[in-house]
Amino acid sequence: MTATVLEIVEKVKTSPVRTAAPDNFVVRKAEQISAKIVIDHPHISLYCLDDEHRQAWFVETPPEVDLSQAPFYYVAQYDHALRLISVPYAEFHRLAEAVPLAKLIIIHSTGRCGSTVISKALNAVEGVLSLSEPDVYTQVSHMRQLDNSRDAEYAALLKSATRIYCRNTPIVALKFRAMCIQIGDLLYEAFPGATNLFLYREMVSWARSMGAEFRPIAERRVPVQEFPIHRRTMAPLSIPFAAEHGREANPVELATLTWLSIMEKYLALCDAGMPFLALRYEDIQAHPKQVLAAMLDYCGLAADVEQIYAVFATDAQEGTVFSRATRQERTVFPLETEDFAQMQSVLASRQVIQSPDFIAPYTRRFD
């Protein structure tokens, strides 16, 4: 079958962290080519799904750009895109079936917890390709939040996407955005033999790192007005909260609900029998070499810890909006007593996780 080349007329993303999607570009259809190019060409990679038209979109990037080294795979794909190629779902699945599945390492996290540097550490292991946030998984998370009646189709898309990412590589690590834990059950069903990692962080320091203190105090006291799908996917607990309270959560409550949504989904996956090694950000900071050794052992990887530890000497998110330098330029409005009270009020309403320093099941301890 054939694929369609899409010439890029304009790049129109409004934010670097906006989810990869067809509306990131203005395109013009060009020639028809063999769909097999998306498998054979080393610099063509899966970018997103065009679910409305039932197509997978691939992006071609320059040979000198190594997407695996980017802090965020989907950002580098967009920034360096030369052209796009669309492939119908049916052909996408057919092509993927011919690709052997690599040994798979899946990294779920709360975000802001060391997951990017862990992804880079895995990339330093010989024979491992580690991709930091390929965004098809984020898209499927959003799609499921909007319509949870298509799980079989979502699972098929996840299987094919993963095989495509795994082509020509014996071991692949996939680090996802935080909301992707909401499709963790679909991934477990699709890849029961995968090695699963979960990285997390104490809630208050996580909220600070997520930008809670970048909002002026007055803004933190009023309900959130805009609620795009990515917020709903990150914080599904915000939906029953709004129903119970007759209003949307304010930013402090929303941060708490977001962290809880991720942590409670992790607990549900554990209860369903999904095996994990859980690692805390606090331990990554205090005992990085021990954490790396434990992770390598759990993943069945033989590597020199000292050599891999070299990645910790740099800012894993350098050059992005999340870099240390960029964040240090922001004005900070420290959390106040009322903020902490609102956080605790939300925590107190939950049955299991009622403390910001909750220790998750399967957490490896190093103290």
RAGIKA-V112484 format. One line per field, one symbol per residue. ss: DSSP state (2 for helix, 1 for strand, 0 for the rest). A space follows every 10 residues. Layout:
ss->???
This chain:
ss->0111111111 1000000000 0222111111 1111002222 0001111111 2220111111 1000002220 0022222220 1111111122 2222222000 0011111110 0000222222 2220000111 1100022222 2222220000 2222222222 2222200000 1111100222 2222222222 0000111111 0022222220 0222002222 0010000022 2222002222 2222200001 2222222222 2222222222 2000001111 2222220222 2222222220 0000222222 2220000000 0002222200 0000002222 2222222200 0000000000 0010000
